[in-house]
Amino acid sequence: MTRVLNLRDQEAVCRERAQRDGDRRAFWSAEAEAWQRVALDEIAAAFRQGRPAPLERAS
C-alpha cells in the first residue's frame, strides 16, 4: 500500500507549505485536505476488498 504512503507524504508537503506560505495558506490547506480525502478513500477501498492498508512505514 505504497500509494497510501505517497498520498500521505503529499498531504504533509501541502500542510508544510501552508505553514510557510502565508499568502496562499488557504490554497495549500485545501490541497492538503484533498490529498487526505484521497488517502482515506484508498484505505476504505482496501478494507472493502479485504486487504488492510498499512498506515505507517515499517521501521
DOZASE-999294 format. One record per atom (N, C-alpha, C): residue in one letter; atom name; residue number from 1; x, y, z. Coordinates in Angstrom, 3 decimals. Layout:
REM DOZASE-999294
A	CA	NUM	X	Y	Z
...
This chain:
REM DOZASE-999294
M	N	1	0.846	-1.184	0.000
M	CA	1	0.000	0.000	0.000
M	C	1	0.886	1.240	0.000
T	N	2	1.875	1.187	-0.854
T	CA	2	2.781	2.313	-1.025
T	C	2	2.030	3.561	-1.468
R	N	3	0.953	3.360	-2.200
R	CA	3	0.168	4.501	-2.697
R	C	3	-0.342	5.352	-1.534
V	N	4	-0.835	4.723	-0.476
V	CA	4	-1.340	5.475	0.685
V	C	4	-0.214	6.296	1.301
L	N	5	0.947	5.701	1.405
L	CA	5	2.084	6.430	1.975
L	C	5	2.453	7.628	1.108
N	N	6	2.425	7.448	-0.193
N	CA	6	2.728	8.561	-1.104
N	C	6	1.685	9.667	-0.987
L	N	7	0.428	9.274	-0.857
L	CA	7	-0.637	10.270	-0.707
L	C	7	-0.468	11.036	0.594
R	N	8	-0.136	10.334	1.660
R	CA	8	0.093	10.989	2.950
R	C	8	1.310	11.918	2.897
D	N	9	2.331	11.501	2.178
D	CA	9	3.501	12.370	2.005
D	C	9	3.111	13.665	1.296
Q	N	10	2.291	13.541	0.267
Q	CA	10	1.853	14.731	-0.478
Q	C	10	1.026	15.643	0.433
E	N	11	0.175	15.041	1.246
E	CA	11	-0.617	15.816	2.206
E	C	11	0.307	16.588	3.155
A	N	12	1.330	15.908	3.656
A	CA	12	2.264	16.549	4.589
A	C	12	3.006	17.710	3.936
V	N	13	3.401	17.532	2.679
V	CA	13	4.091	18.610	1.956
V	C	13	3.178	19.833	1.847
C	N	14	1.927	19.595	1.525
C	CA	14	0.981	20.711	1.392
C	C	14	0.755	21.403	2.731
R	N	15	0.655	20.628	3.801
R	CA	15	0.463	21.232	5.131
R	C	15	1.676	22.075	5.527
E	N	16	2.861	21.584	5.194
E	CA	16	4.078	22.348	5.478
E	C	16	4.099	23.646	4.674
R	N	17	3.726	23.567	3.417
R	CA	17	3.684	24.775	2.586
R	C	17	2.655	25.765	3.108
A	N	18	1.539	25.250	3.630
A	CA	18	0.503	26.123	4.195
A	C	18	1.060	26.913	5.377
Q	N	19	1.906	26.272	6.153
Q	CA	19	2.511	26.960	7.295
Q	C	19	3.517	28.013	6.860
R	N	20	4.210	27.752	5.775
R	CA	20	5.283	28.653	5.336
R	C	20	4.819	29.766	4.394
D	N	21	3.730	29.520	3.683
D	CA	21	3.278	30.467	2.665
D	C	21	1.992	31.149	3.134
G	N	22	2.161	32.202	3.898
G	CA	22	1.019	32.903	4.470
G	C	22	0.050	33.446	3.437
D	N	23	0.565	33.876	2.293
D	CA	23	-0.286	34.440	1.245
D	C	23	-1.203	33.397	0.615
R	N	24	-0.743	32.158	0.575
R	CA	24	-1.536	31.093	-0.075
R	C	24	-1.890	29.984	0.911
R	N	25	-1.969	30.334	2.187
R	CA	25	-2.249	29.346	3.235
R	C	25	-3.550	28.583	2.962
A	N	26	-4.603	29.299	2.591
A	CA	26	-5.898	28.657	2.343
A	C	26	-5.801	27.662	1.184
F	N	27	-5.075	28.042	0.142
F	CA	27	-4.915	27.142	-1.006
F	C	27	-4.219	25.856	-0.590
W	N	28	-3.082	25.980	0.112
W	CA	28	-2.319	24.797	0.489
W	C	28	-3.052	23.942	1.510
S	N	29	-3.815	24.578	2.384
S	CA	29	-4.622	23.807	3.340
S	C	29	-5.687	23.006	2.606
A	N	30	-6.313	23.619	1.618
A	CA	30	-7.320	22.915	0.824
A	C	30	-6.692	21.759	0.040
E	N	31	-5.512	21.985	-0.491
E	CA	31	-4.811	20.913	-1.200
E	C	31	-4.500	19.756	-0.252
A	N	32	-4.047	20.067	0.953
A	CA	32	-3.747	19.024	1.936
A	C	32	-5.001	18.226	2.271
E	N	33	-6.115	18.909	2.436
E	CA	33	-7.375	18.224	2.724
E	C	33	-7.796	17.328	1.563
A	N	34	-7.549	17.781	0.356
A	CA	34	-7.891	16.965	-0.813
A	C	34	-7.048	15.682	-0.833
W	N	35	-5.748	15.804	-0.573
W	CA	35	-4.884	14.618	-0.538
W	C	35	-5.284	13.688	0.597
Q	N	36	-5.700	14.265	1.720
Q	CA	36	-6.144	13.450	2.847
Q	C	36	-7.382	12.635	2.462
R	N	37	-8.345	13.271	1.780
R	CA	37	-9.555	12.562	1.341
R	C	37	-9.212	11.422	0.390
V	N	38	-8.293	11.668	-0.519
V	CA	38	-7.896	10.616	-1.467
V	C	38	-7.263	9.445	-0.711
A	N	39	-6.407	9.737	0.247
A	CA	39	-5.768	8.678	1.034
A	C	39	-6.811	7.892	1.827
L	N	40	-7.745	8.591	2.439
L	CA	40	-8.789	7.901	3.210
L	C	40	-9.668	7.048	2.301
D	N	41	-9.946	7.532	1.106
D	CA	41	-10.713	6.741	0.139
D	C	41	-9.952	5.479	-0.251
E	N	42	-8.661	5.610	-0.427
E	CA	42	-7.821	4.463	-0.779
E	C	42	-7.818	3.431	0.348
I	N	43	-7.722	3.898	1.585
I	CA	43	-7.745	2.996	2.740
I	C	43	-9.099	2.286	2.820
A	N	44	-10.174	3.037	2.640
A	CA	44	-11.513	2.446	2.685
A	C	44	-11.681	1.387	1.601
A	N	45	-11.191	1.674	0.413
A	CA	45	-11.285	0.710	-0.683
A	C	45	-10.519	-0.567	-0.349
A	N	46	-9.359	-0.422	0.273
A	CA	46	-8.562	-1.586	0.647
A	C	46	-9.321	-2.454	1.653
F	N	47	-9.960	-1.834	2.616
F	CA	47	-10.713	-2.601	3.598
F	C	47	-11.931	-3.274	2.963
R	N	48	-12.579	-2.589	2.040
R	CA	48	-13.725	-3.200	1.354
R	C	48	-13.301	-4.438	0.572
Q	N	49	-12.071	-4.415	0.077
Q	CA	49	-11.553	-5.545	-0.694
Q	C	49	-10.922	-6.604	0.207
G	N	50	-10.920	-6.350	1.526
G	CA	50	-10.391	-7.324	2.473
G	C	50	-8.890	-7.324	2.626
R	N	51	-8.267	-6.241	2.250
R	CA	51	-6.813	-6.140	2.420
R	C	51	-6.507	-4.876	3.206
P	N	52	-6.255	-5.024	4.508
P	CA	52	-5.967	-3.843	5.335
P	C	52	-4.787	-3.047	4.792
A	N	53	-4.912	-1.736	4.832
A	CA	53	-3.851	-0.847	4.340
A	C	53	-2.975	-0.423	5.496
P	N	54	-1.658	-0.568	5.373
P	CA	54	-0.776	-0.061	6.439
P	C	54	-0.833	1.455	6.492
L	N	55	-0.877	1.990	7.690
L	CA	55	-0.999	3.425	7.849
L	C	55	0.318	4.094	8.185
E	N	56	1.368	3.312	8.386
E	CA	56	2.667	3.910	8.671
E	C	56	3.760	3.042	8.043
R	N	57	4.912	3.634	7.890
R	CA	57	6.037	2.932	7.289
R	C	57	6.642	1.934	8.272
A	N	58	7.124	0.848	7.734
A	CA	58	7.845	-0.117	8.551
A	C	58	9.218	0.435	8.880
S	N	59	9.678	0.193	10.085
S	CA	59	10.991	0.714	10.506
S	C	59	12.118	-0.155	10.027
